[in-house]
Amino acid sequence: MSTTLLLNAGVAVLGGLLVVSGVVAHDRPTWLLEVLPVLIAVPILMATRRRFPLTGLLYGAIFVHALVLILGGTYTYARVPLGFWMAEWLDLQRNPYDKIGHFFQGFVPALVAREILVRGAYIRGQRMLAFLVVCVVLAISATYELIEWGVAVAIGQDADAFLGTQGDPWDTQSDMAMALIGACVALAGFARWQDRQMARLPATPEHGHAR
């Protein structure tokens, strides 16, 4: 399947899931905040699919991340059934589903940043590439935590469902740690796979060859 077909199929599935999740959402304002990244990313991906198509690996990772966000938005993160099952299996005191979201908040941006940096020939050395990718991920994670703080200040106690802290005073730090772990997993486990797929991509007008 070509990356264009993969993207079109993924967008169609996500569109249907967004409609269903919006209808049955436990808390619709929180749902909108949680799925907003999906609503922003999908139009960008569609607008750039011909000028700068991404690898199938990256489209797939973005799709899975979108599913995580939609599920979290449907129930609110502290109420996702999968999280309760995980808490029972791992003998945890809180629903850990939000940590899955923050893992992907590191994993997917790491692949996005790496693909842009490599294909644009902005960075050549692998060590510097990995360092900058991690820096980008942590910057995104910190920015998201600042956004959460801003929302909490703006709407007060009604922000509890969006924040999903569940009384954990170290929630912000553990969220950023999960993003860091996600970035490291992406770099250590998927970099070569991404390199092989980038090598097969067609040339783009801005950068000539994909690699």
Secondary structure per residue as TSV (DSSP state, phi and psi in degrees):
chain	resnum	aa	ss	phi	psi
A	1	M	-	360.0	130.9
A	2	S	-	-69.1	160.4
A	3	T	H	-64.1	-32.5
A	4	T	H	-65.1	-45.1
A	5	L	H	-64.6	-39.1
A	6	L	H	-60.8	-44.8
A	7	L	H	-64.4	-47.1
A	8	N	H	-60.7	-42.1
A	9	A	H	-65.1	-42.9
A	10	G	H	-63.1	-42.1
A	11	V	H	-64.2	-40.0
A	12	A	H	-63.3	-44.6
A	13	V	H	-64.0	-45.9
A	14	L	H	-62.7	-38.7
A	15	G	H	-59.5	-45.2
A	16	G	H	-64.1	-42.6
A	17	L	H	-66.4	-36.2
A	18	L	H	-63.4	-41.8
A	19	V	H	-62.7	-48.9
A	20	V	H	-62.6	-46.7
A	21	S	H	-65.4	-35.4
A	22	G	H	-65.1	-35.5
A	23	V	H	-69.5	-42.0
A	24	V	H	-99.2	6.2
A	25	A	-	-55.8	138.3
A	26	H	S	-65.3	-38.6
A	27	D	S	-142.7	102.3
A	28	R	H	-64.1	-41.2
A	29	P	H	-59.7	-40.6
A	30	T	H	-66.1	-40.1
A	31	W	H	-56.2	-45.1
A	32	L	H	-63.1	-41.4
A	33	L	H	-63.2	-39.9
A	34	E	H	-73.7	-35.7
A	35	V	H	-93.6	-1.5
A	36	L	H	-54.9	-40.4
A	37	P	H	-57.2	-35.1
A	38	V	H	-68.2	-42.9
A	39	L	H	-65.2	-26.5
A	40	I	H	-83.5	-43.0
A	41	A	H	-70.1	-40.4
A	42	V	H	-59.5	-49.1
A	43	P	H	-61.3	-35.4
A	44	I	H	-65.2	-44.2
A	45	L	H	-63.4	-40.2
A	46	M	H	-68.3	-37.6
A	47	A	H	-70.8	-27.3
A	48	T	T	-105.7	6.9
A	49	R	T	-64.6	-26.5
A	50	R	T	-95.7	-40.5
A	51	R	T	-73.8	-36.0
A	52	F	S	-145.9	71.4
A	53	P	-	-66.2	143.8
A	54	L	-	-95.4	170.3
A	55	T	-	-71.1	156.3
A	56	G	H	-60.7	-36.5
A	57	L	H	-57.7	-46.2
A	58	L	H	-70.4	-42.0
A	59	Y	H	-59.2	-42.0
A	60	G	H	-63.8	-42.1
A	61	A	H	-64.6	-41.5
A	62	I	H	-63.4	-39.5
A	63	F	H	-61.4	-46.4
A	64	V	H	-64.1	-41.6
A	65	H	H	-60.8	-41.3
A	66	A	H	-61.6	-40.1
A	67	L	H	-60.8	-42.2
A	68	V	H	-60.5	-44.1
A	69	L	H	-66.6	-42.4
A	70	I	H	-65.1	-43.0
A	71	L	H	-63.6	-44.2
A	72	G	H	-62.7	-38.5
A	73	G	H	-69.8	-33.5
A	74	T	H	-63.2	-47.1
A	75	Y	H	-95.8	-20.9
A	76	T	-	74.2	143.8
A	77	Y	G	-59.2	-36.2
A	78	A	G	-72.6	-9.4
A	79	R	G	-114.2	0.7
A	80	V	-	-63.7	124.3
A	81	P	H	-55.3	-40.1
A	82	L	H	-56.0	-38.7
A	83	G	H	-65.1	-38.5
A	84	F	H	-64.7	-40.5
A	85	W	H	-63.2	-42.2
A	86	M	H	-63.4	-41.2
A	87	A	H	-61.5	-38.6
A	88	E	H	-69.1	-44.1
A	89	W	H	-62.5	-41.5
A	90	L	H	-96.7	3.4
A	91	D	T	56.5	52.4
A	92	L	-	-100.6	158.2
A	93	Q	S	-90.6	-8.7
A	94	R	S	-141.9	162.9
A	95	N	-	-72.8	117.9
A	96	P	-	-93.5	12.5
A	97	Y	H	-60.1	-33.6
A	98	D	H	-62.6	-25.0
A	99	K	H	-70.0	-28.9
A	100	I	H	-63.5	-44.0
A	101	G	H	-59.4	-42.2
A	102	H	H	-74.9	-27.8
A	103	F	H	-60.4	-47.1
A	104	F	H	-70.4	-25.7
A	105	Q	H	-65.5	-19.9
A	106	G	H	-96.6	-41.0
A	107	F	H	-63.3	-51.4
A	108	V	H	-71.1	-49.0
A	109	P	H	-58.7	-29.3
A	110	A	H	-63.6	-44.3
A	111	L	H	-68.7	-37.4
A	112	V	H	-63.5	-50.5
A	113	A	H	-61.5	-42.0
A	114	R	H	-64.6	-42.0
A	115	E	H	-65.5	-41.4
A	116	I	H	-66.8	-44.4
A	117	L	H	-66.2	-40.8
A	118	V	H	-72.3	-47.8
A	119	R	H	-69.7	-28.0
A	120	G	T	-84.4	-2.6
A	121	A	T	56.1	36.0
A	122	Y	-	-78.7	-29.9
A	123	I	-	-132.9	135.9
A	124	R	-	-105.3	-45.1
A	125	G	-	-71.0	134.7
A	126	Q	H	-65.3	-38.0
A	127	R	H	-67.3	-44.2
A	128	M	H	-65.9	-36.5
A	129	L	H	-60.2	-48.7
A	130	A	H	-62.7	-41.5
A	131	F	H	-60.9	-47.2
A	132	L	H	-68.4	-35.4
A	133	V	H	-62.0	-44.9
A	134	V	H	-63.3	-40.3
A	135	C	H	-60.9	-42.8
A	136	V	H	-61.8	-44.9
A	137	V	H	-61.1	-46.8
A	138	L	H	-66.6	-34.3
A	139	A	H	-64.7	-42.6
A	140	I	H	-64.2	-44.2
A	141	S	H	-62.0	-44.5
A	142	A	H	-63.6	-40.5
A	143	T	H	-62.5	-40.7
A	144	Y	H	-63.5	-40.7
A	145	E	H	-64.6	-35.6
A	146	L	H	-66.6	-37.7
A	147	I	H	-63.7	-43.9
A	148	E	H	-58.6	-43.6
A	149	W	H	-60.5	-44.4
A	150	G	H	-61.8	-41.6
A	151	V	H	-63.4	-42.6
A	152	A	H	-61.7	-41.3
A	153	V	H	-66.6	-38.3
A	154	A	H	-72.8	-38.8
A	155	I	H	-114.5	0.4
A	156	G	G	67.1	-136.3
A	157	Q	G	-63.8	-24.1
A	158	D	G	-65.7	-9.7
A	159	A	G	-83.6	-5.3
A	160	D	H	-57.4	-40.6
A	161	A	H	-66.7	-36.0
A	162	F	H	-72.2	-41.8
A	163	L	H	-69.4	-41.3
A	164	G	-	64.4	28.9
A	165	T	-	-72.2	-28.1
A	166	Q	T	52.4	36.2
A	167	G	T	80.5	7.2
A	168	D	-	-85.3	113.6
A	169	P	T	-69.9	-15.6
A	170	W	T	-106.9	21.5
A	171	D	H	-61.0	-43.0
A	172	T	H	-60.6	-46.3
A	173	Q	H	-66.4	-40.6
A	174	S	H	-70.3	-32.1
A	175	D	H	-61.5	-45.9
A	176	M	H	-67.5	-34.6
A	177	A	H	-64.7	-39.6
A	178	M	H	-66.0	-37.3
A	179	A	H	-63.4	-40.3
A	180	L	H	-63.0	-43.1
A	181	I	H	-61.9	-42.8
A	182	G	H	-59.9	-41.4
A	183	A	H	-64.4	-42.2
A	184	C	H	-65.9	-39.2
A	185	V	H	-63.8	-42.1
A	186	A	H	-61.0	-44.9
A	187	L	H	-69.7	-43.1
A	188	A	H	-76.3	-34.6
A	189	G	H	-104.8	-16.5
A	190	F	H	-128.4	-2.2
A	191	A	H	-61.5	-46.0
A	192	R	H	-66.5	-40.0
A	193	W	H	-61.3	-43.4
A	194	Q	H	-64.1	-40.7
A	195	D	H	-59.4	-43.6
A	196	R	H	-64.2	-39.7
A	197	Q	H	-71.1	-37.6
A	198	M	H	-63.6	-34.8
A	199	A	H	-65.3	-22.9
A	200	R	H	-94.3	-5.7
A	201	L	S	-71.5	148.5
A	202	P	-	-69.3	161.3
A	203	A	-	-63.8	148.7
A	204	T	B	-110.2	149.5
A	205	P	T	-57.5	-36.0
A	206	E	T	-76.9	-34.2
A	207	H	T	-120.4	5.9
A	208	G	B	71.1	-123.1
A	209	H	S	-74.1	153.3
A	210	A	-	-63.9	-29.0
A	211	R	-	-117.9	360.0
